[in-house]
Amino acid sequence: MDIIETIKDQISKNTVLLYMKGSPNAPQCGFSAKAAQVVMGCGEKFAFVDILQNPEIRANLPKYANWPTFPQLWVAGELVGGSDIMVELYESGELQTMIKDATSKANA
């Protein structure tokens, strides 16, 4: 499977997906740490991909997403954005609603 197909497959199969450096329990940069913290704070299960362990995804996802930086949060197949956007949405309560709505639809 080519890498773009792999990325599309990951996004379609995971309702909430965080592309990050490291893992939620062992983030490898401050932005990924903050992103994982706010997504975990939403209280729903989510998947993650460690781009440091997946150099092809790290190289190709920014082109596919038209978003140059990591972390990247995808909810219900749509790019939400990076760390600053996630924090802003979390602080306003929008991120929690977005993730809860998406996971409840996926589990229905």
ROVEX-136172 format. One line per field, with one value per residue: residue number from 1; residue in three letters; y, x, z of N, C-alpha, C, O in turn. Coordinates in steps of 0.001 Angstrom, whole numbers, plus 524288, in hexadecimal, padded with zeros to 5 digits. Atoms other than C-alpha are relative to their C-alpha. Layout:
BEGIN
k	(NUM/...)
r	(ALA/...)
nv	(Y/...)
nu	(X/...)
nw	(Z/...)
cav	(Y/...)
cau	(X/...)
caw	(Z/...)
cv	(Y/...)
cu	(X/...)
cw	(Z/...)
ov	(Y/...)
ou	(X/...)
ow	(Z/...)
This chain:
BEGIN
k	(1/2/3/4/5/6/7/8/9/10/11/12/13/14/15/16/17/18/19/20/21/22/23/24/25/26/27/28/29/30/31/32/33/34/35/36/37/38/39/40/41/42/43/44/45/46/47/48/49/50/51/52/53/54/55/56/57/58/59/60/61/62/63/64/65/66/67/68/69/70/71/72/73/74/75/76/77/78/79/80/81/82/83/84/85/86/87/88/89/90/91/92/93/94/95/96/97/98/99/100/101/102/103/104/105/106/107/108)
r	(MET/ASP/ILE/ILE/GLU/THR/ILE/LYS/ASP/GLN/ILE/SER/LYS/ASN/THR/VAL/LEU/LEU/TYR/MET/LYS/GLY/SER/PRO/ASN/ALA/PRO/GLN/CYS/GLY/PHE/SER/ALA/LYS/ALA/ALA/GLN/VAL/VAL/MET/GLY/CYS/GLY/GLU/LYS/PHE/ALA/PHE/VAL/ASP/ILE/LEU/GLN/ASN/PRO/GLU/ILE/ARG/ALA/ASN/LEU/PRO/LYS/TYR/ALA/ASN/TRP/PRO/THR/PHE/PRO/GLN/LEU/TRP/VAL/ALA/GLY/GLU/LEU/VAL/GLY/GLY/SER/ASP/ILE/MET/VAL/GLU/LEU/TYR/GLU/SER/GLY/GLU/LEU/GLN/THR/MET/ILE/LYS/ASP/ALA/THR/SER/LYS/ALA/ASN/ALA)
nv	(7FB63/7FB55/7FD34/7FCB7/8039F/8015C/7FB74/7FFCA/80474/7FEBD/7FBD8/80203/80429/7FE05/7FB73/7FBE5/801A9/7FC01/800D5/7FD2A/801D3/8032F/80249/7FCC4/800A4/7FE94/7FC67/7FE96/7FA58/7FD2E/7FF6A/80513/800DC/7FCCE/80231/804E4/7FE9F/7FE0E/80430/80386/7FD29/80061/804A0/80421/802DE/7FE00/8029A/7FC72/801F0/7FD84/7FEE1/800F8/8058D/800AF/7FBA0/7FF17/7FD00/7FAD1/7FD2B/7FF77/7FDFA/7FA5F/7FF13/801F6/7FCDC/7FA73/7FDD5/80122/8014A/80403/8041F/7FF17/802DA/80134/801D9/8019A/7FF56/7FA81/7FDB3/7FBEA/7FC59/80115/7FF79/7FB1E/80044/803CF/7FD98/7FBF7/802AC/80298/7FC08/7FE01/8045A/801FD/804E1/80434/800F5/80235/80562/80327/800BF/8038F/80554/80235/8018E/80489/80482/800D4)
nu	(8035F/7FCBB/80048/804B2/80453/7FF81/801E9/805B2/80223/7FFB3/803C3/8055C/80120/7FF91/8035F/7FCA6/7FAA6/7FC12/7FAB8/7FCCB/7FAAE/8002E/80517/8029F/7FD84/7FA76/7FF6B/7FA96/7FF6E/803D1/804F4/802A0/8019B/804AB/8042A/801BD/8028E/80553/80339/80138/803A4/80552/80248/80174/7FB9B/7FE08/7FB6D/7FBB4/7FBB1/7FB0C/7FD80/7FA66/7FF5C/8023B/7FDE3/802E7/804AA/7FE0D/7FE97/80453/804E6/800BF/801D1/8055F/80372/7FF24/7FEEA/7FA62/7FD97/8021A/803DE/804C4/80480/8041C/804CF/803E7/7FDE2/7FED1/7FBA9/80174/7FBA1/7FB77/80023/8026B/8059B/80252/80056/80411/80511/800DA/80143/80546/803AC/8017E/7FD4D/802AA/804E4/7FEAE/7FE2C/80458/803BF/7FDC2/7FF94/80545/80202/7FD0B/8017D/805AB)
nw	(80000/80010/7FAFC/7FFE8/7FEE5/7FA73/7FD0C/800BB/7FD27/7FA65/7FED8/80099/7FC37/7FAA8/7FF5D/7FDD7/8012C/7FF05/80202/7FC3B/7FF12/7FB46/7FEAE/7FC0E/7FAE0/80067/80471/8011D/80086/7FCDB/802CF/7FFD2/7FA91/7FF15/8033F/7FD98/7FB11/800D6/8023D/7FBA7/7FCB1/80222/7FDA1/803B4/80233/804FB/80222/8012B/80331/7FEB8/80508/7FF94/80152/8053F/80302/804E0/7FE94/7FE85/804C3/803B8/7FDCD/800D3/80562/8005A/7FCAC/8010C/7FACF/7FFF8/7FAF5/7FC87/800C8/802FE/7FDFB/803CA/7FD8A/803E3/80540/80127/7FD20/7FC43/7FFFE/7FCC5/7FA4F/7FE43/80137/7FC64/7FAD1/80052/80042/7FAFC/7FC13/80106/7FF7D/8052B/8013E/7FD3E/802CD/8051D/7FF5C/7FDF0/80444/803E3/7FDEC/7FF2E/80528/801B3/7FCCC/8006A)
cav	(80000/80D3C/816F1/82015/8145E/81098/81E5C/81E68/81107/81570/8219A/81A2B/80F28/817B4/8212C/828FD/8284A/82FFA/83052/8341E/832F7/827CE/82209/8280A/8227B/825E1/831AA/835E3/84477/84EC5/850D3/84245/841BF/84CC0/846C8/8396D/83FB2/846E1/83B37/8325C/83CDA/83AD8/82D7C/82555/81AC8/81F3D/819AA/81F72/81DD7/820BD/827AC/825EF/8173F/81949/821FA/81FEE/824E4/8302E/833D9/83230/835E7/84496/843F3/83BCC/84441/85128/853C2/85512/85203/8479F/84402/842BB/83EE7/8386C/83689/82F2F/83001/83EBB/845E2/84DE3/853FF/854C7/85693/864E8/862AA/8569D/85E27/86972/86038/858D0/86528/86975/85BF3/859D5/84EEF/846BE/84839/8454D/838ED/8341C/8363C/82F34/8238D/82218/821D4/81805/80F3C/81036)
cau	(80000/8058F/8079B/7FC77/7F339/7F86E/7F5C4/7E805/7E58C/7EA23/7E19D/7D590/7D6D5/7D927/7CE99/7D869/7E676/7F21F/7FE88/8091E/81760/81813/80C5A/8020B/80911/816AE/815C1/8224F/81F84/81812/80DE0/80AE1/80A57/8004D/7F86D/7F7ED/7F428/7E863/7E3C7/7E4CC/7DD7E/7D1D3/7CFCF/7CE29/7D6BE/7DF86/7E9E8/7F74A/8026A/8104B/815E9/823BA/821EA/81B76/8245D/81C61/81024/817ED/81C93/80F9F/804B2/8077B/80585/7F92B/7F372/7F853/7FCE0/80B9F/80D7D/80B54/803CA/7F797/7EA45/7E054/7D242/7C856/7D143/7D345/7DFAA/7DD31/7EAB5/7F6EC/7FA20/7F643/7E921/7E697/7E96F/7E0BE/7D588/7D75E/7D712/7CA64/7C441/7C2EF/7CD01/7C61A/7B926/7BF46/7C5F1/7BA30/7B10E/7BA39/7BC79/7AE03/7AAA4/7B573/7B0B9/7A24E)
caw	(80000/7FCA4/807A8/803CF/803C6/8113A/8164F/81076/8167B/823FE/8237C/81EC8/828C6/834C9/83910/84112/83C61/84131/83923/842BB/84680/8504D/85741/86032/86C1B/86709/85E01/85768/8563E/85DC5/8533C/8529A/8617A/861F0/856CC/85D42/86A35/8649D/85C90/86885/87010/8671F/86D4C/860F6/85B25/8502E/84766/84523/83B89/83FD7/83406/8394B/8377A/82A22/821EF/81581/81C4A/82206/8145D/80D3C/816A6/815DA/80704/8083C/81308/80D97/81B86/81D76/82BE8/8362F/83E17/835D0/83B20/83249/836C3/82E6F/822A0/82386/82753/8339A/83411/83C2D/84A74/84BCE/8453E/84D9E/85A26/855E3/85279/85F37/8676C/860C6/86294/853EE/85318/85D68/85629/848F6/84DDD/855B7/84A22/840CE/849BF/84D14/83E80/83BDD/846E6/84339)
cv	(804D9/80361/8037F/7FC98/7FE5F/80469/80057/7FBB6/80111/803FA/7FDEC/7FC00/801CE/8050B/804AB/7FE11/80495/7FE39/80368/7FDE1/7FD2E/7FDAB/80373/7FFA3/80160/8038A/801BC/805C9/802A0/80096/7FAE9/7FECD/802EC/7FDC0/7FB03/80118/801CC/7FBD0/7FC12/8028A/7FFE5/7FAFA/7FBAD/7FD33/802A5/7FCE4/80413/7FD3E/8032B/800E8/7FF42/7FA52/7FED5/80473/80115/80321/80590/80348/8013B/80242/805E7/80156/7FE64/803A1/805CC/802F6/7FE96/7FDCC/7FB7A/8023A/801BD/7FCA3/7FF80/7FDD3/7FF03/8013F/80588/801DE/80461/80429/7FE35/80143/804ED/7FFFD/7FC39/8025B/8040E/7FD87/7FD54/803FB/8023E/7FBC7/7FD8D/7FABB/7FB5E/7FE8C/7FD4F/7FA3D/7FC82/7FEEB/7FC05/7FA69/7FD9B/7FE57/7FB13/7FB13/7FEAB/7FB72)
cu	(8038C/7FECD/7FB28/7FB38/80012/7FDD4/7FA10/7FD55/80007/7FBD2/7FA71/7FE98/80016/7FCE7/80311/805A0/803B7/80532/8038F/8058E/7FFFE/7FAA1/7FD67/8028D/805CB/800CE/805AC/800B4/7FB9E/7FAB8/7FCE8/7FE14/7FAEB/7FB5E/7FDCA/7FCFB/7FA64/7FC7D/7FE89/7FC02/7FA67/7FD46/7FE43/804F1/801B7/804C3/80444/803DF/804C9/802EF/805E7/80148/7FE27/801D4/7FD1B/7FB0B/801A6/80121/7FB43/7FAF3/7FF67/7FE11/7FA4D/7FC37/80018/800B1/805AB/8023D/7FD56/7FFEA/7FB83/7FBB3/7FBF3/7FB54/7FC03/801D6/80179/80499/7FDF7/80443/80454/7FF21/7FD30/7FA1F/7FD48/7FF3A/7FBA0/7FA89/7FEB6/7FE43/7FA84/7FBD6/7FE76/80279/7FD45/7FAF0/80107/80186/7FB9D/7FBEE/801FE/80039/7FAA0/7FDA0/802B5/7FE63/7FA37/7FEC1)
cw	(80000/804C5/80056/8011B/805C0/80365/7FFA5/80327/805E3/80181/7FFBA/80432/805B0/80084/80210/7FF7E/800B6/7FDBA/80359/80020/8053B/800BD/80420/80568/80002/7FB41/7FF63/7FEAE/8030B/7FD62/8000F/80583/8011C/7FCFD/80272/80500/7FF0F/7FD9A/80445/803A7/7FE14/801BA/7FC52/7FE23/7FAF4/7FE61/7FF2C/7FC78/80181/7FAE4/8002F/7FEA2/7FA6F/7FC7A/7FAE1/8010B/8015D/7FB29/7FC9B/80229/7FF42/7FA80/7FF7D/802DC/7FE9C/8052E/8013A/8050E/802C0/8056E/7FC7E/80264/7FBB9/802FA/7FBB7/7FA77/7FE84/8035A/8037C/8001A/80393/805B6/801D2/7FF1E/803B8/8056B/80017/7FFFF/8052B/8041E/7FF47/800B0/7FAD3/7FEBB/80298/7FD22/7FACC/8007A/8020B/7FBC1/7FC09/80203/800EE/7FAC5/7FE1F/802FE/7FF99/7FC68)
ov	(80522/802C2/80407/7FE34/7FDD6/80370/8010B/7FC97/7FFFB/8035F/7FF55/7FB85/7FEE0/808FB/80910/7FA17/808C7/7FA45/80826/7F9D2/7FF96/7FCEC/806B7/8037F/801E4/80213/80215/80761/80035/8003E/7FAEF/7FC7F/800B7/7FD6A/7FA5F/7FE86/80012/7FB93/7FA56/7FFDE/8012D/7FA7B/7F813/7FF58/804C4/7FA74/808C0/7F871/807F9/7FD3E/7FEB4/7F923/7FA7F/807F9/80590/8068B/8094F/807FA/80547/80488/807A9/804F7/8013C/804D8/808C6/80753/7F9F6/7FBAC/7F9BF/8058F/8065E/7F7FF/80354/7FA3C/8027E/80322/80674/800A0/80815/808D4/7F9A7/80233/804A4/801BF/7FD52/801AC/8043E/7FF4B/7FD37/8030C/803E4/7FCEF/7F995/7F767/7F74A/7F9EE/7F981/7F6FB/7F81F/7FA87/7F891/7F6C6/7F8E6/7FA66/7F7A2/7F6C2/7FAD0/7FA31)
ou	(80753/7FABC/7F8E3/7F7B4/7FBF4/7FAEB/7F76C/7F93D/7FC2C/7F92F/7F72E/7FA05/7FE86/7FE39/8025C/8071C/802F3/80763/802D6/806B7/7FF35/7F7B3/80001/802B2/8082C/80379/8089A/804F0/7F79B/7F6AA/7F82B/7F9E8/7F74E/7F70A/7F90A/7F912/7F6D4/7F7DA/7FA0F/7F8B2/7F6CC/7F885/7FB87/8093E/7FE8A/80762/80333/8042C/804BE/804F9/8085F/80594/7FEDD/7FECA/7FCDD/7F99F/7FF18/80019/7FB26/7F7E8/7FB1E/7FAFA/7F722/7F802/7FCAE/7FEC8/806ED/8068D/7F91B/80325/7FAC0/7FC77/7FA7E/7FBE9/7FACD/7FED3/80336/804F7/7FB88/80321/8049D/7FABC/7F9CB/7F724/7F900/7FB1D/7F88A/7F70B/7FA31/7FA91/7F80C/7F72C/7FBBF/80003/7FC8A/7F9D0/7FE6B/7FFB4/7FAFF/7FA04/7FF19/7FEEF/7F9F2/7FAE1/8003A/7FEA3/7F876/7FA2F)
ow	(802F6/80743/8048B/803F7/8082E/80718/8039A/80585/8088C/8057B/802F7/80599/8092A/7FE18/8003E/801C2/7FE7F/7FF5E/803AB/7FDD2/80952/7FCFF/80681/80846/80427/7F788/8032F/7FD0E/80423/7FFF1/800DF/8062C/80362/7FF0E/802D8/8061B/801CA/7FEDA/80482/805E4/800FE/8012E/7FDF6/7FE48/7F808/80196/7FECB/7FC5F/8014C/7F889/7FC18/7FCD3/7F87C/7FB45/7F928/7FDF9/7FFC5/7FB1E/7FA03/7FF37/7FDF7/7F9D9/7FD40/800E0/80039/805DE/80192/804FF/80141/806B2/7FB72/80362/7F933/8061E/7F8A0/7F73A/7FA21/807FB/8019F/7FFDE/80518/8076C/80537/80275/8059C/807D0/803C6/802CA/806CD/8070D/8030F/800AB/7FABB/7FC48/80027/7FC63/7F971/7FD72/8002D/7FB4B/7FA5C/7FF25/80036/7FA88/7FBDD/800E3/801DF/7FB9A)
